[in-house]
């Protein structure tokens, strides 16, 4: 990389990330602003991050379950909870929690509710789904047979796809075989919502309902069908809104505390590593900007106290990776006296294995939390996974790029980069005659001419003498205090 190229890259990076930073927080004090003279508005990135129940509040509904006549009550309740969670996730409420209370009740908590009436209608009226033939005979029951319903595209038009369980596959195959060319009406809570015609027998448990549906209509019908897949009948007993347990003031205080903590980390890195600390601080600020954008863009993220903990932990991992890299660079310079660009290259290479090993174990742990944890634990695992992957990128790629740019302007100053190296020639001698001592060391492995040649280069390679004979030749390490004083 040439100096001219380094300047161009530095300017481009600065423009990109300064621009990204300006669009994070509302500079006009409003949620959005109009884009030029168009009809579109831009919403500030910070306002696009979804908040959880403990930060923004929400609502809850308590259902009683009718378990009369249910053979396996525990299995039926577990299936109903799973279907409720799937229904909520499909509506975008990824941090919603569904828990069993006692033996016959289910509690549903939903954060960040914007359309309370619509959600209450969906959750407050769990549907009883039935497929009936033209004679009115019930052939398919949603809770027993239907597994899932989703919106799909079929021949370029919106349609509804149905998936049946094992029992449902057999029942639906029989129903469609006996009603080819006839209608098979679908009823929810005794009311007919559609009556599609059976075109052919369906035996694989997968069906598609077509019609002149818009995306909104197809989505609404799919949600109604999915709401009829509960294994037990639910009766809403209680519902209410929940105020945020932390509130807006506490959230602002948390943001301020995070900024102060980040500033303290930056100060520590600069004091400890000088120029290298400045580069690490720039990479950490880039990490913070990218992290905010990812929190707003990735749909599975909803900010709660556990997810904030995952973000903070990943910031610590990002700094830890930089510390490992910088200490390797210092070792190369202090012990072997190699040129600074070489020390940087070797330092990144040696630190890479340790960084990858430590982060891979954390990534595996976060994936396990996402798969097996509850909704709040999943939120922690998601933000931790995002943060770890991003911290590896900034520590390995961004910091190295910043180093490459900085070295084009100064690649010889130990003081600038917080490095320590000074060769003490007296450290390579035993006694008063350094040349004789060196000759004696090398005479064990070579001729006198060889030892003379080695003696001539002793001032350039004290480390080589130490390597040849550790017993007879001592290398005195020079200890430095912080600030570069001996």
N, C-alpha and C positions, 0 to 999 in steps of 0.2 A: 504494500500500500504506500503510495506517495503522499507527501504533505498536502498537495492540492486535492487529492481524492479524499483524504481524511477530513479536510475542511468541508467539502461538499456533503459527505455523509453526516458529519456533525450538525450542519445546518438543517439538513432534511429531518434528522431525528428530532431536533429541537422544535421545528415547526409542527411536526406531526403530533408530538406529545403535549406541547403547549396548547394546540388547538383542541385536542381531546380533553385536556384538563378544563378548558374554558366551558365546555358543554356539560360538565358534571352537575354543578350546583346552580340554582336559578339566580342569574345575575340581575334579572329584572323584577325579582320578588314574586313572580307568578309561576304557575305550573308549566306554561308553554309560551311559545311566541310564534307568530305567523311567519312562514317561509316566503320572504319577498312579497310579491303580489299574487301568489298562488292561493288556493283554497285549503292548503295543508298547513298543519301546525307541527312544530317540533316540541316534543316534551323533554324536559331536562332529564338527564340519565338518573340522577339520584331519586327523582320521583317515580321512576319506572321500576325500582326495586320493590318487590312485594314483601310486606311485613307480616310477621306471624301474629298469633293470638295474644301473646304476652306483650307485644309492642304496639299493636294497632287495635286490638279488641276484635269482636266478631259476634257470633251467636251460638246458642246450643239448643238441641232438641233431645228430649228424653222419650223413648218409646217403650211401651210394654209389649211383650211378645205373647202371642197366643200359641202355647205349646200343647194344647189338647189334641190328642190323636197322633202326635209326632212320635215315631218309634225311637229315634236316636236324637234326643234334644240337644246334646252338646254339639254333635256334628251339624245339626240344622242351624244352631246359633252361630257357629264358626263360619258356615257358608254364607249366612246372612250378613255378618260383619264384613266378610271379604267382598261381597257384592256391593255393599254400601260404600266401602272404601274405593272400589273400582268406579262406582258411579260418581263419587266426588272428584276423583282424579280426572275423570273425563270432562268435568266441568271446570277444571283448572285449579281446584282447591287441593294442592299437593300436600299442604301441611295440616289438613283436616285429620282429626283423631276420632276413631270409633272404638268405644270400650264397653265391655259388659259390666252391668251393675247388678249385683245380686244374682238371682237365678232366672229372672224373667224380664230384665230391662236392659236397654241399650242406650248409651249416651253418645251423641254426636256433637262435636265441637268444630266449628268452621270459622277460621280467621279471615280477615280482609273481605267480608261480605259487602258487595256493592248493590246487589239486587236481592234484598231480603225477602220480598214478597214472592219472587220467582223461586228462590231456593226453598222457602217454606212450602210452596206448592209442590215442589218436586219431592222433598224429604218428608213433608208432613202428610202426604197421601201416597204411601207405598202402594203400588198397584197389584191387583189380582188379575193376572194375565191368563187368557184362555183362547184356544183355537177351536172354532166350532164349524161343523159342516152345515150344509144347507138345511138339514133337518133340526139343527140346534143342538146336536150331540157334541159334548166336550171331548175333543180328541187329544189335545195337548194342553198341559198346564205349565205355566211359566216357572213356578217354583220347583217343579219336579223335573222338567225336561229342558227348558231353555237355559243355555249357558251364557251367551253374550249376544249383544246386538250393536252394530256399528254402522256408520255412514261409509259408503264406498262409491266408486265410480264404475258404472256398468254401461258399456257402449256409449261412452261420452256423456252420460247423464248421471245425476245423483240417484243413489239407490240405498237400500238398507240390507245389510248382510246379517244373517242369523246363524248362530252356532249352537248345536244341541249336544248335550252330554250323551253318554252311552244309551241310557234308557230313552232319552229323547230322540236319538237317531233312529232307533227301532220303531218308536211310536210315530214319528214323522214320516218314515218310509211307508208304513202301513196307511197312514192318513192320506198321503199324496197318491199312493197307488190306487186307492179306492175312490179318489175324487179328481181324476184327470179330466180337464175340461170344465170342472165345476169350481165354485168359489169356496175358499176356506177363510171364513171371517175371523178377525182378531178382535177380541173384546178385552177392555181394561175396566175393571170394577163394574162389569155388567154393561158397559157402553161400547158399541161397535166403533172402532176407529178406522178400520180399513177392511176390505174384502177382496184380497187378490185372487186371481184365477190361477189354478194349478195347471201348468203347461205340460209337466211330465213328472213321473215318479222320481223322488229325490231320496237316495239311499245312503249318501255319505255324510249326512248330518250338517251339511252346509247349504243354505238357501239364500236367494237374493230376491227381494221384493222391489219391483220397478214401478215407476209411475212418473208423472210430470211434477217431480218434487224440486223445490229450490233447496239450496244447501241448508238454510235455516229450518225448512219444513222437515227435511230428512233427518236432521240432527235432533229436532224435537221428538219425532216419532221414535227414533232409536233410543233416546233417553227414557221415553215412556215404556218402551219394551224392556229395557234393561231394569227399570224400576219394578218390573213384574217378575224378576228372577229370584226374589227373596224366598228362602226355604220356609220361613214362618211368617205369619201375618203380624204386621206391626200396627200399633195404635198409638198415635202421638198423645202424650200426657202433659208435657210441659215444654215450653220454649221461651227463650228470653235472649236479650242481647248481653254481651259481656264487655265491660270496659277494659281498656288496656291495663295490665298489671304494672307496667312501667310508665307508660304515658309518654307524651311528646317531650316533656321537659327532661325526663330521664334519658330518652333516646338522644337528645341533643347533648346532654352531659356525657353520654357514652362516646359520641362522635368526637367531642372535644378531648376526652381522655385518650382516645385512640390517636389523635393528632399529636398530643403532647408526648405520648409514648413513642411514636414514630420519630419525633424530633429528638428525643433523648437517645434513641438508638443511632440516629445519624451523627449526633455529637460524639457519642462514644466511638463510633467507627472512625471518624476523622481524627480524634485525639490519638487513638491507638495505631492507626495505619496511615495517617496523613494523606498523601495523594491517592493511595489505594482506597482509603476510606471515603474520599470524595467520589471516586468512581463507583464504589459500592452503594453510596447514598443515592447517586443518580439512578442506578439500576433499581434500588428499592422504591424510589418515587415512580419510576416507570411501572414497576410491579403493582403499586397501589392503584395507579390509573387504570391499568388493564384489568385488575381485579374488580373494580367497581363496574366496569363495562360488562364483564362476564356475569356478575351477579344480576345485572339488569337484563341481559340477553338470554341466559340459559333458563328455560321454562320451569325446571324442577327446583329452582332456588327460591326459598321464602325465608326472609331474615327473622330468626328467633334468637333467644339467648344461646342455645346450643350451637346454632350455625355461626354466630359471632365468635364463639370460642374456637370453632374450627378455623376461622379466618385468622385470628390472632396467633394460633399455633403454627399456621403455615407461614406467617410473617417471620416468626422465630426460626423456622427451618430455612427460610431464604437467607437470613443473616448468617446462620450457622454454616451454610455452604460457602459463603464468601470468606468467612474466617478460616475454614479449612484450606481454601485456595491460597489465601494470602500467607498463611504460615508455611505452606510448601514453597512458595516463592522466596520467602525470607530464608528458609533453610538452604535453598540452592545458592543464594547469594552469600550468606554468612559462612557456610562450610566449604564451598568450592570456589567462590569468587568468579562465577561465570557471568558473562554480560547480562544486563538486566532483561533485554528481549528474550534471551535464552532461558533465563530463570522463569519468566512469565510463561513461556511455552511449556516448559517442563512442569512447572507448578500446576497449571491447569490439567495436564495429562495425569500427573500423579494423584491429584485430588478427585479426578473424575470417578474412579472406582469406589472410593469411600462415599462420595455424594450419591451415586446411583444405588449402592447397597442400602444406605440408610433410608433413602426415599422410597425404594421399592417395597421395603417392609411396611412402611407407613401407608403406601398406596394399597397394598393387599389388605391391611387392617381396615382402611376406609371403605373398600369394596365390600368386605364382610359386614360392616355396620350398615351399609346401604341395603344389602340383600336381606339380612336377618333382623335388623333393628326395628324399633317402633318408629313412628313418623318423626318424633323429635330427634331421635338418634340418627335417623336417616338424613335429616337436615344437617346435623353435625358432620356426618360422613361425606355428604355432597360438597359442602364448602371446603372441608379439609382436602378432599381429592382435587378439587379445582385449584386450591391454593398451592398444593404440593407440586402439581404439574407445572403451574405457572412459575413457581419459585425456582424449579429446576431450569426452566427456559431462561429466566432473567439472570440467574447466577452463572450458567454455563455459556449462554449465547450473548446476552446483552452486555454483561460485565466484560467478557472477552473482547467484544467489539469496541467498547469504550477504551479498554486497554490498548488495543491496536491503534486507535486514533491518538491517544495521549502519547504513545511512544514515538510517533512521528515528529513530535515537537520537543521531546526530551527523553532520551533513553540511556542517560549516563548518571543522573543525579540520584544517589542513594538517599539523600536528605528529603528530596521531593516525594519519593515513594515510601518513605519510612523504612528503608532497608539499612542493614548494618554489615559492613565488611571492611576489615583492615588486616593486612598480612603482617604478622610479627615474625621477622626472619630469625630472631633469637630463639623462637619456639621450636625450630627444627633442629637445634643443636643440643648435644649432650656434652657439657664441658665448655671450654673456651674455643676449641677448634671445630667450627661447624663443618668445614669441608672435609676434615678427617673423619668426623662422625658419619657423614653421609657416605663417604667412600667405604667405610667399614660396613655400613648397612648393605650396600649394593654388592660388595665383594662376595657376599654369601651366594648370590644368584648369578653373578656374571664376572667378566674380566675386569682388570684395573682400568682399561680404556673405557669400558662401559660405565664404570662407576665415576670416572672423571667427567664423562659427558653428562651423567645425571647430576653431578655436583654443580656443574655450570648452570644448570637450569633450576637450582633449588629455590632461587628467589621468585621464580615464576610458578612453581608448583609445590608448595609446602605440603599440600594434602597428599601428594604422591609419596613423599617420604614417610608420612605417617602410615600409609597403606602398606609399604614394604616391610616395616618392622615396628610394631607397636610397642615392643618391650624396650628397645634401645633408643628410640626416638620419641620424644614427647612433643605434643602439639598443644600449646597453651591457648585455650579459647579465651577471647576477650569478652568480658561481660559488660553490657551496656545497660544503663538505667533508661527509663522512659524519657524521651526528649533528646536522645542521642548522646548524652554525656557518658564518658568512660568511668 
